[in-house]
């Protein structure tokens, strides 16, 4: 079920979301819904008939985007779209933003300097009702080849520009992911994601790269912490520093109770993170602040296990031999030594899929270009 499919099969998607949402609520939260809603496990309403949908189109003086139109044919409105939107309007409640929320629209137009967003606010259709100072908009001024209108989520408290989506279906799929990311429910969907992530981890250790990374990215969007650990390692080796940094920020804020994960973070991920901006020129003050942050991370995670100075055994011998070659100026030979010796590498735990600490090695790290990182990841490794 793709984000941009105009003919999206809404009923099973909405039914799953409804049941998972109601099941995840605390008792006092569930009380805001009528008993009939809780019993039915359905956050929606009766379908909007064709007559109501056409009446809305006539009022707006243009056809509705297909994915939104088909949604209304399943449910005329909706309760709780994620954590920050408390209701979608019915066909009788939807209207132009400047008419539905005139004061808010005027404030945004007065504050917004970007001409694109000024135009969006002026012509957008508001499809949400109540929210946490947040609103959902559809932009009839930006229509794709399928007739889908660009969709926006905007919340005044973010301080950011409105978040853009390819259409209504994409927005709803994102809000569903956001529900999982924020609530972290234990249900069939979350367990299915853990199974998919495990399959992708095994495939990655067998030498696959792009397909597992796609799974880890989507698993991250669903709030699966393991996906963050795994995608950081791939992005770091592939040169995706921006995505790696985002994953790392989530990791160091996340679940820290697992000793094996703490060891992995301290010994492998922190050194790799420190090397993501290798070669970037920073002002002296910025560099000193960054180094202090790294020292704090090392101190925070080094206590997870005895600090034994790094790899031991055959893999340590491989690295020592490669360093000697690199220091003598034979960088290509050093890298071939690393690749040939990868058979001796052993993961620190079930979330460790590559020797990313290489990136933080002052001698070998500079040799690990994104191309070489992909080459390394294409070699089958231990841990499968």
C-alpha positions as CSV (number, residue, x, y, z in Angstrom):
1,X,0.0,0.0,0.0
2,X,2.0,2.9,-1.3
3,X,1.8,6.5,0.1
4,X,0.7,8.0,-3.2
5,X,-1.8,5.4,-4.4
6,X,-5.0,7.3,-5.3
7,X,-7.0,4.0,-5.2
8,X,-5.8,3.2,-1.7
9,X,-7.8,0.5,0.0
10,X,-8.7,2.6,3.0
11,X,-10.9,0.2,5.0
12,X,-8.3,-2.4,6.2
13,X,-5.8,0.4,6.9
14,X,-8.2,2.5,8.9
15,X,-9.6,-0.6,10.7
16,X,-6.1,-1.6,11.8
17,X,-5.2,1.9,12.9
18,X,-8.5,2.2,14.8
19,X,-8.0,-1.0,16.7
20,X,-4.4,-0.4,17.5
21,X,-5.0,3.2,18.6
22,X,-7.9,2.2,21.0
23,X,-5.9,-0.7,22.4
24,X,-2.9,1.6,23.1
25,X,-4.9,4.2,25.1
26,X,-4.7,4.5,28.8
27,X,-8.1,4.0,30.5
28,X,-8.5,7.8,31.1
29,X,-7.6,8.5,27.5
30,X,-10.1,6.0,26.2
31,X,-12.9,7.7,28.1
32,X,-13.0,10.6,25.7
33,X,-14.5,8.3,23.1
34,X,-18.1,7.1,23.3
35,X,-18.5,3.5,24.5
36,X,-19.9,2.6,21.0
37,X,-16.6,3.7,19.4
38,X,-14.5,1.7,21.9
39,X,-16.6,-1.4,21.5
40,X,-16.6,-1.2,17.7
41,X,-12.9,-0.4,17.6
42,X,-13.6,2.2,14.9
43,X,-12.4,5.8,15.0
44,X,-14.3,6.7,11.9
45,X,-17.9,7.7,11.0
46,X,-20.5,6.6,8.5
47,X,-19.3,6.9,4.9
48,X,-20.0,10.1,3.1
49,X,-22.4,9.4,0.2
50,X,-21.7,10.6,-3.3
51,X,-24.1,13.4,-2.9
52,X,-22.2,14.8,0.1
53,X,-18.9,14.5,-1.6
54,X,-20.2,16.3,-4.7
55,X,-21.7,19.0,-2.6
56,X,-18.2,19.6,-1.0
57,X,-16.6,19.7,-4.5
58,X,-19.2,22.2,-5.6
59,X,-18.6,24.4,-2.6
60,X,-14.8,24.3,-3.2
61,X,-15.4,24.7,-7.0
62,X,-13.0,21.9,-7.9
63,X,-12.8,18.1,-7.8
64,X,-11.3,16.6,-4.6
65,X,-8.0,14.7,-4.8
66,X,-8.6,11.0,-5.4
67,X,-7.1,9.6,-2.2
68,X,-9.1,12.1,0.0
69,X,-12.3,11.5,-2.0
70,X,-12.0,7.7,-1.6
71,X,-11.3,8.2,2.1
72,X,-14.5,10.2,2.6
73,X,-16.4,7.4,0.8
74,X,-15.3,5.1,3.7
75,X,-15.5,7.6,6.6
76,X,-17.0,11.1,6.7
77,X,-14.4,12.5,9.1
78,X,-12.1,10.9,11.6
79,X,-11.1,10.9,15.3
80,X,-7.5,11.4,16.4
81,X,-5.1,11.5,13.5
82,X,-1.9,10.9,15.4
83,X,-1.0,12.7,18.7
84,X,-1.6,16.3,17.6
85,X,-4.7,16.3,15.5
86,X,-7.8,15.4,17.4
87,X,-10.3,15.2,14.5
88,X,-10.8,15.4,10.7
89,X,-13.8,17.4,9.6
90,X,-16.8,15.9,7.8
91,X,-17.7,16.9,4.3
92,X,-19.9,19.6,5.8
93,X,-17.1,21.0,8.0
94,X,-14.2,21.1,5.6
95,X,-13.5,24.5,4.0
96,X,-10.9,27.0,3.0
97,X,-8.3,27.7,5.7
98,X,-8.9,31.5,5.6
99,X,-12.6,30.8,6.1
100,X,-12.4,28.0,8.7
101,X,-9.7,29.5,10.8
102,X,-9.6,33.2,9.7
103,X,-7.7,34.5,12.8
104,X,-5.0,31.8,12.6
105,X,-4.7,32.2,8.9
106,X,-4.2,36.0,9.2
107,X,-1.6,35.5,11.9
108,X,0.4,33.1,9.7
109,X,0.1,35.3,6.7
110,X,1.5,38.2,8.8
111,X,4.4,36.2,10.1
112,X,5.3,34.1,7.1
113,X,8.0,35.6,4.9
114,X,8.2,32.7,2.4
115,X,6.0,33.6,-0.6
116,X,5.3,30.0,-1.4
117,X,3.8,29.3,2.1
118,X,1.9,32.6,2.0
119,X,0.3,31.4,-1.2
120,X,-0.4,28.0,0.3
121,X,-2.1,29.5,3.4
122,X,-4.2,31.8,1.3
123,X,-5.7,29.0,-0.9
124,X,-5.4,25.8,1.2
125,X,-8.3,23.7,2.3
126,X,-8.4,22.9,6.0
127,X,-9.4,19.3,6.6
128,X,-8.7,19.1,10.3
129,X,-10.8,20.5,13.2
130,X,-9.4,20.4,16.7
131,X,-5.6,20.0,17.3
132,X,-2.7,20.9,19.5
133,X,-2.2,24.2,17.8
134,X,-1.8,22.1,14.7
135,X,-3.7,21.9,11.4
136,X,-3.8,19.6,8.3
137,X,-4.1,21.4,4.9
138,X,-4.6,20.3,1.3
139,X,-3.2,22.6,-1.4
140,X,-5.3,22.8,-4.5
141,X,-2.7,24.9,-6.1
142,X,-0.2,22.1,-6.4
143,X,-1.7,19.0,-8.1
144,X,0.3,16.0,-9.4
145,X,-0.4,13.9,-12.5
146,X,-2.7,11.7,-10.5
147,X,-4.8,14.6,-9.3
148,X,-3.4,14.5,-5.8
149,X,-3.1,17.7,-3.9
150,X,0.0,18.4,-1.8
151,X,-0.7,18.0,1.9
152,X,0.7,19.8,4.8
153,X,1.0,19.4,8.6
154,X,1.6,22.6,10.4
155,X,2.0,23.2,14.2
156,X,2.8,26.6,15.6
157,X,4.9,25.1,18.4
158,X,7.5,23.5,16.1
159,X,9.0,26.7,14.9
160,X,9.5,25.0,11.5
161,X,7.9,25.4,8.1
162,X,4.9,23.3,7.3
163,X,5.7,19.6,6.7
164,X,5.0,18.7,3.1
165,X,3.6,15.4,1.8
166,X,2.9,14.1,-1.7
167,X,-0.9,13.8,-0.9
168,X,-3.5,13.0,1.6
169,X,-2.7,9.2,1.6
170,X,1.0,10.0,2.2
171,X,0.0,12.3,5.1
172,X,-2.2,9.6,6.7
173,X,0.4,6.9,6.3
174,X,2.9,9.2,8.0
175,X,0.5,9.9,10.9
176,X,0.1,6.2,11.4
177,X,3.9,5.8,11.5
178,X,4.0,8.7,14.0
179,X,1.5,6.9,16.2
180,X,3.8,3.9,16.3
181,X,6.9,6.0,16.8
182,X,5.5,8.0,19.7
183,X,3.3,5.4,21.4
184,X,5.4,2.3,20.7
185,X,2.5,-0.1,21.1
186,X,3.1,-3.8,21.4
187,X,0.8,-5.3,18.7
188,X,0.9,-7.4,15.6
189,X,2.3,-4.5,13.5
190,X,5.2,-3.8,15.8
191,X,6.0,-7.5,16.1
192,X,5.9,-7.8,12.3
193,X,8.3,-5.0,12.0
194,X,10.7,-6.6,14.4
195,X,10.6,-9.8,12.3
196,X,11.2,-7.8,9.1
197,X,14.1,-6.0,10.6
198,X,15.7,-9.3,11.7
199,X,15.3,-10.7,8.2
200,X,16.9,-7.5,6.8
201,X,19.8,-7.8,9.4
202,X,20.6,-11.3,8.3
203,X,20.4,-10.3,4.6
204,X,22.8,-7.4,5.3
205,X,25.3,-9.7,7.0
206,X,25.1,-11.9,3.8
207,X,26.2,-8.9,1.7
208,X,23.0,-7.1,0.8
209,X,22.9,-3.3,1.2
210,X,20.1,-1.3,-0.3
211,X,17.2,-3.6,0.4
212,X,18.0,-4.0,4.1
213,X,18.6,-0.2,4.4
214,X,15.2,0.4,3.0
215,X,13.7,-1.8,5.7
216,X,15.7,-0.1,8.4
217,X,14.6,3.3,7.2
218,X,10.9,2.3,7.3
219,X,11.3,0.5,10.6
220,X,12.9,3.7,12.0
221,X,9.8,5.7,10.8
222,X,7.7,3.2,12.9
223,X,9.8,3.9,15.9
224,X,11.7,0.6,16.1
225,X,14.9,1.3,18.0
226,X,16.8,-1.6,16.6
227,X,16.3,-0.1,13.1
228,X,18.1,3.0,14.3
229,X,21.1,1.1,15.5
230,X,21.3,-0.8,12.2
231,X,20.7,2.1,9.8
232,X,23.3,4.2,11.6
233,X,25.9,1.6,10.8
234,X,25.0,1.5,7.1
235,X,24.7,5.2,6.6
236,X,28.0,5.8,8.4
237,X,29.9,3.4,6.1
238,X,28.0,4.7,3.0
239,X,28.8,8.3,3.6
240,X,25.3,9.4,4.6
241,X,26.4,11.6,7.4
242,X,23.1,13.5,7.7
243,X,21.0,10.4,8.1
244,X,23.7,8.8,10.3
245,X,23.6,11.8,12.6
246,X,19.8,11.7,12.9
247,X,19.9,8.0,13.8
248,X,22.7,8.6,16.3
249,X,20.7,11.4,18.0
250,X,17.8,9.0,18.4
251,X,20.1,6.2,19.7
252,X,21.7,8.2,22.5
253,X,18.3,9.4,23.6
254,X,16.7,6.0,23.5
255,X,16.7,2.6,25.1
256,X,19.9,2.2,27.1
257,X,19.1,-0.7,29.5
258,X,20.5,-3.5,27.3
259,X,24.2,-4.0,28.3
260,X,25.1,-5.4,24.8
261,X,23.7,-2.3,23.1
262,X,25.6,0.0,25.5
263,X,28.8,-1.8,24.6
264,X,28.0,-1.5,20.9
265,X,27.3,2.2,21.2
266,X,30.4,2.9,23.3
267,X,32.9,0.9,21.4
268,X,31.6,1.2,17.8
269,X,29.0,3.8,17.3
270,X,30.6,6.7,19.2
271,X,33.9,6.4,17.4
272,X,32.1,6.3,14.0
273,X,30.0,9.3,15.0
274,X,33.1,11.2,15.8
275,X,34.4,10.6,12.4
276,X,31.3,11.6,10.4
277,X,32.7,15.1,9.8
278,X,36.2,14.1,9.1
279,X,37.8,16.8,6.9
280,X,35.2,19.4,7.7
281,X,36.7,22.7,8.9
282,X,35.2,23.9,12.1
283,X,36.0,27.1,14.0
284,X,38.2,26.4,17.0
285,X,35.3,26.9,19.5
286,X,32.9,24.6,17.6
287,X,35.6,22.0,17.4
288,X,36.3,22.1,21.1
289,X,32.6,21.9,21.9
290,X,32.2,18.8,19.6
291,X,35.3,17.1,21.2
292,X,33.8,17.8,24.7
293,X,30.5,16.2,23.6
294,X,32.4,13.1,22.3
295,X,34.3,12.9,25.6
296,X,31.0,12.9,27.4
297,X,29.6,10.2,25.2
298,X,32.7,8.0,25.7
299,X,32.5,8.4,29.4
300,X,28.8,7.7,29.4
301,X,29.0,4.4,27.5
302,X,32.5,3.1,28.3
303,X,31.3,2.0,31.7
304,X,28.9,-0.4,30.0
305,X,31.7,-3.1,29.9
306,X,35.4,-3.5,30.7
307,X,37.4,-1.1,28.6
308,X,39.7,-3.6,27.1
309,X,41.3,-1.3,24.5
310,X,39.4,-2.6,21.5
311,X,39.4,-5.7,19.3
312,X,41.4,-8.8,20.2
313,X,42.6,-11.9,18.4
314,X,42.9,-12.3,14.6
315,X,40.8,-9.3,13.8
316,X,43.1,-7.1,15.9
317,X,46.1,-8.6,14.0
318,X,44.4,-7.7,10.7
319,X,43.9,-4.1,11.7
320,X,47.5,-3.8,13.0
321,X,48.8,-5.1,9.6
322,X,46.6,-2.8,7.7
323,X,47.7,0.2,9.8
324,X,51.3,-0.7,9.1
325,X,50.7,-0.7,5.4
326,X,48.7,2.6,5.5
327,X,51.4,4.3,7.6
328,X,54.0,3.3,4.9
329,X,51.9,5.0,2.2
330,X,50.3,1.8,0.8
331,X,46.7,2.8,1.4
332,X,45.2,0.5,-1.3
333,X,47.1,-2.5,0.1
334,X,45.9,-1.6,3.6
335,X,42.3,-1.6,2.5
336,X,42.8,-5.0,0.7
337,X,44.1,-6.3,4.0
338,X,41.0,-5.1,5.8
339,X,38.7,-6.7,3.3
340,X,40.6,-10.0,3.2
341,X,40.7,-10.2,7.0
342,X,37.0,-9.4,7.4
343,X,36.4,-13.1,7.8
344,X,38.0,-12.7,11.3
345,X,35.6,-9.9,12.4
346,X,33.1,-10.8,15.0
347,X,30.1,-8.7,16.0
348,X,29.7,-7.4,19.6
349,X,26.1,-8.5,19.7
350,X,23.0,-9.1,17.6
351,X,22.7,-5.4,16.6
352,X,26.2,-5.2,15.3
353,X,26.4,-5.6,11.5
354,X,29.7,-4.0,10.4
355,X,33.0,-2.8,11.9
356,X,32.0,0.8,11.9
357,X,34.6,1.7,14.5
358,X,37.0,1.6,11.6
359,X,35.7,5.1,10.7
360,X,37.1,6.4,13.9
361,X,40.5,4.9,13.5
362,X,43.0,7.7,12.9
363,X,45.0,5.7,10.3
364,X,42.4,3.4,8.7
365,X,39.4,5.7,9.0
366,X,40.5,8.1,6.2
367,X,40.8,5.1,3.8
368,X,37.1,4.2,4.3
369,X,35.4,6.2,1.5
370,X,31.7,5.6,0.8
371,X,32.7,3.5,-2.2
372,X,34.9,1.3,0.0
373,X,32.3,1.2,2.7
374,X,29.9,-0.3,0.2
375,X,32.5,-2.7,-0.9
376,X,33.0,-3.8,2.7
377,X,29.3,-4.2,3.3
378,X,29.0,-6.4,0.1
379,X,31.2,-9.0,1.8
380,X,29.4,-11.7,3.8
381,X,30.2,-11.4,7.5
382,X,29.8,-13.3,10.8
383,X,26.7,-13.1,12.8
384,X,24.1,-14.5,10.4
